[in-house]
Amino acid sequence: MQHDPAPGLRVLEDRLHEALERLQEPGTAWVPPMAAPGGGVVLDVAILGAGMAGLAAGFALKREGVSRVTLFDPAPEGSEGPWATYARMRTLRSPKQLAGPALGLDDLTFRAWFEAQHGAAAWEALGKIPTGMWMDYLRWYRRVAGLDVRSGVGVARIVPEGALFRLALSDGGVAFARHVVLATGRDGLGGPRLLPGFLPEWRGRFWAHSADAIDFAALAGRHVVVVGAGASAFDNAAAALEAGCRRLTMLLRRAALPRVNSGKSMEGRGFWHGWHALPAEWRWRLMLSVERRQTPPPHESVRRVAAHANAMLLTGAGVQGVARAGDALVLETPRGPVRAEFVILGTGFLQDAALRPELAAVAGEIRLWRDAYVPPPDEADAALGLNPWLDEGFAFTEREPGRAPHLARLHCFNFAATLSHGKVTGDVPAISVGAQRLARAICTRLLAADIAAHAARHAAFNEPEITGDEWPGVVL
Ligand SMILES: Cc1cc2nc3c(=O)[nH]c(=O)nc-3n(C[C@H](O)[C@H](O)[C@H](O)COP(=O)(O)OP(=O)(O)OC[C@H]3O[C@@H](n4cnc5c(N)ncnc54)[C@H](O)[C@@H]3O)c2cc1C
C-alpha cells in the first residue's frame, strides 16, 4: 500500500518514533533464534488475524523485543475485521475518545491520528467515529507499528509438533511458530449462531447471517425479515431499507427491546485488571447476567430503521420453524406465520472450538468452562459452558492434565476469552490491557523455555568493559 502521509500525519509519526526512541523501544531482541524443520527460521509468535486485536498484540510483542512475529490474515490488505465488509452501521458504538489499541502511547490514539489531519476544532465537532474512518485508522496503525503482516494468507490448520506448532497456510505454504495467538475476532472460536431449519443450500438465496456478504441491491422490492434485535440486526435492517426493500419486519423473541446496556455497569480499570483473578462463580454469574439482560442496539441504529414507514417490529415473535413456500420462506412464530422473501439472521455468534477447522488437531484437548465449573442449576447455560477455560496468559488449558502441554503456547486472544479474562479482548476500550498482558505472558514463557540457552550464552559471554589500561601502573 502506498505510503504518502498528509503533512500533519508526518509530524505525528515523527513524534511517535521519537517517543519510542526515548522509551528505548522496541527493546533489544532477546529471544534466541531456532531453525525450522527443513530450514528457515521459526517464528517466536504467529498471530492469526490482523484486525485490531492482532495488531495490538503484534505491536505489544515487538515493543518487548520479541522480534520474529508474523501476522496472518486471509483478508486483503486493509480489509481485516468487519469494518470494510459486514459492519453496516454508520458509526462505531463506542465514544470517540477511547484509547483503544494505543498501548499507552498518546500519539498512537485515534484522537491523535484524527487531529493530526483535521485539527482540534474538527475533533470537537466529530460525533461518533464513522466506521470507514476507524478502518483507515487501523490501516495507519499497522503501518506505523511496522508489523510483518501476510495479507491474503490465512492459517488453515495448527498442528503441535514438539516445541513448535506447524501452521498449514491457505496459500499452500507452511510456517513454524513457538507460540500461536488466535486474534480471530468475534467468531474466532466458533461461528455465526444459526437457527435450525435454515438449510445451507438456501443460504444466499433465501437467507443470510448478518455477517455474510449480502447483495442489498437485490433486496429492492422484496419483503425482508430480520431475526433478532441487537445492533447488527438493526444495522442490517437499515441497510435493507435504504436499498429499497418493499417491507421490513424485525422479529423479536422478547416482549420488548432491552433498554439498558448492563455491561456498562462494569466499566473501570479494576474490571480490566482483576476479572481473571475473580472466583469462577462471580465471573460466570456476572457474564450470564449480562447475557440474560441482553444488550440494546444503539439508539442511532433504531432511529435509522424507524425513519422508514415500511419498517415494523414484531415482538414476542421468536422463530419456531421455517419452511420453503415457492420463492419465499414462511417463518412460524407465536404471532403467526410470517412470509419472507429474504431473511437475515441477526442472531450473533457462538463460541465452540469444535467449529474451527484450524483447531481440528487440538479442539478436543481444550478444557472448557463446563469441564472446570458447575454453576448452580438456575445459572446453568450450555452456550456459556463452551467458552474455553484460559490461564493467566490467555492460553488454553488441558482437559486432561499432562496430555497437551503445547496448549500453554496457544493463546486465545479473541471474544471467547471474555468469560476468563473480562472485556480485554475484542472491544475497543481495553484492548491494550489485554495485548500487554498477552505479550508479557509470552515473554515469561519464552524466557523459561530458553533458560538453558540463555545460561549457556551467559557462560560464554566475554565482552570486556574493563580493558586493563584504565589504571596506569596497576595490573587489573
Ligand atoms: C459490526 C460490528 C460492530 C462493532 N462495533 C464496535 C464498537 O463500536 N465498539 C467496540 O468497542 N467494539 C465494536 N465491535 C467489536 C470489536 O471492536 C470488533 O469485533 C473488532 O473487529 C474486534 O477486533 P479483532 O481484531 O478482535 O477481530 P477482527 O477485527 O474481526 O479481526 C479478526 C481477523 O482474524 C482473521 N482470521 C480469522 N480466521 C483466521 C485464520 N484462520 N487465520 C488468519 N486470520 C484469520 C479475520 O480475517 C479477521 O481479519 C464491533 C463488532 C462488529 C462485528
The ligand as a MOL file (V3000), in Angstrom:
LIG
                    3D

  0  0  0     0  0            999 V3000
M  V30 BEGIN CTAB
M  V30 COUNTS 53 58 0 0 0
M  V30 BEGIN ATOM
M  V30 1 C -20.4890 -4.9530 13.2910 0
M  V30 2 C -19.6140 -4.7510 14.4830 0
M  V30 3 C -19.5470 -3.5220 15.0980 0
M  V30 4 C -18.7340 -3.3260 16.2220 0
M  V30 5 N -18.6830 -2.0920 16.8060 0
M  V30 6 C -17.9220 -1.9310 17.9210 0
M  V30 7 C -17.8290 -0.6730 18.5890 0
M  V30 8 O -18.4320 0.3040 18.1970 0
M  V30 9 N -17.0540 -0.5760 19.6970 0
M  V30 10 C -16.3520 -1.6290 20.1720 0
M  V30 11 O -15.6550 -1.4960 21.1820 0
M  V30 12 N -16.4160 -2.8150 19.5550 0
M  V30 13 C -17.1710 -2.9960 18.4640 0
M  V30 14 N -17.2170 -4.2080 17.8560 0
M  V30 15 C -16.4770 -5.2900 18.4690 0
M  V30 16 C -14.9770 -5.2800 18.0850 0
M  V30 17 O -14.3990 -3.9990 18.2090 0
M  V30 18 C -14.7840 -5.7460 16.6790 0
M  V30 19 O -15.3340 -7.0130 16.5190 0
M  V30 20 C -13.3070 -5.7790 16.2710 0
M  V30 21 O -13.2550 -6.0490 14.9070 0
M  V30 22 C -12.5290 -6.7960 17.0680 0
M  V30 23 O -11.2280 -6.8480 16.6120 0
M  V30 24 P -10.4780 -8.2340 16.4640 0
M  V30 25 O -9.1260 -7.9340 15.9690 0
M  V30 26 O -10.6620 -8.9790 17.7200 0
M  V30 27 O -11.2990 -9.0360 15.3670 0
M  V30 28 P -11.4850 -8.7370 13.8310 0
M  V30 29 O -11.3990 -7.2920 13.5580 0
M  V30 30 O -12.7270 -9.4340 13.4190 0
M  V30 31 O -10.2280 -9.4180 13.1440 0
M  V30 32 C -10.0820 -10.8010 13.1330 0
M  V30 33 C -9.3000 -11.1720 11.9060 0
M  V30 34 O -8.9400 -12.5410 12.0020 0
M  V30 35 C -8.8600 -13.0510 10.7120 0
M  V30 36 N -8.8710 -14.5040 10.7710 0
M  V30 37 C -9.9100 -15.3270 11.0680 0
M  V30 38 N -9.5310 -16.6040 10.9740 0
M  V30 39 C -8.2260 -16.6040 10.6190 0
M  V30 40 C -7.2700 -17.6230 10.3650 0
M  V30 41 N -7.5830 -18.9210 10.4530 0
M  V30 42 N -6.0220 -17.2680 10.0200 0
M  V30 43 C -5.6700 -15.9660 9.9370 0
M  V30 44 N -6.5540 -14.9630 10.1670 0
M  V30 45 C -7.8020 -15.2780 10.5000 0
M  V30 46 C -10.0560 -12.4360 10.0160 0
M  V30 47 O -9.9030 -12.4270 8.6270 0
M  V30 48 C -10.0830 -11.0330 10.6260 0
M  V30 49 O -9.4900 -10.0730 9.7820 0
M  V30 50 C -17.9980 -4.4020 16.7300 0
M  V30 51 C -18.0790 -5.6380 16.1000 0
M  V30 52 C -18.8660 -5.8210 14.9990 0
M  V30 53 C -18.9160 -7.1780 14.3720 0
M  V30 END ATOM
M  V30 BEGIN BOND
M  V30 1 1 1 2
M  V30 2 1 2 3
M  V30 3 2 2 52
M  V30 4 2 3 4
M  V30 5 1 4 5
M  V30 6 1 4 50
M  V30 7 2 5 6
M  V30 8 1 6 7
M  V30 9 1 6 13
M  V30 10 2 7 8
M  V30 11 1 7 9
M  V30 12 1 9 10
M  V30 13 2 10 11
M  V30 14 1 10 12
M  V30 15 2 12 13
M  V30 16 1 13 14
M  V30 17 1 14 15
M  V30 18 1 14 50
M  V30 19 1 15 16
M  V30 20 1 16 17
M  V30 21 1 16 18
M  V30 22 1 18 19
M  V30 23 1 18 20
M  V30 24 1 20 21
M  V30 25 1 20 22
M  V30 26 1 22 23
M  V30 27 1 23 24
M  V30 28 2 24 25
M  V30 29 1 24 26
M  V30 30 1 24 27
M  V30 31 1 27 28
M  V30 32 2 28 29
M  V30 33 1 28 30
M  V30 34 1 28 31
M  V30 35 1 31 32
M  V30 36 1 32 33
M  V30 37 1 33 34
M  V30 38 1 33 48
M  V30 39 1 34 35
M  V30 40 1 35 36
M  V30 41 1 35 46
M  V30 42 1 36 37
M  V30 43 1 36 45
M  V30 44 2 37 38
M  V30 45 1 38 39
M  V30 46 1 39 40
M  V30 47 2 39 45
M  V30 48 1 40 41
M  V30 49 2 40 42
M  V30 50 1 42 43
M  V30 51 2 43 44
M  V30 52 1 44 45
M  V30 53 1 46 47
M  V30 54 1 46 48
M  V30 55 1 48 49
M  V30 56 2 50 51
M  V30 57 1 51 52
M  V30 58 1 52 53
M  V30 END BOND
M  V30 END CTAB
M  END
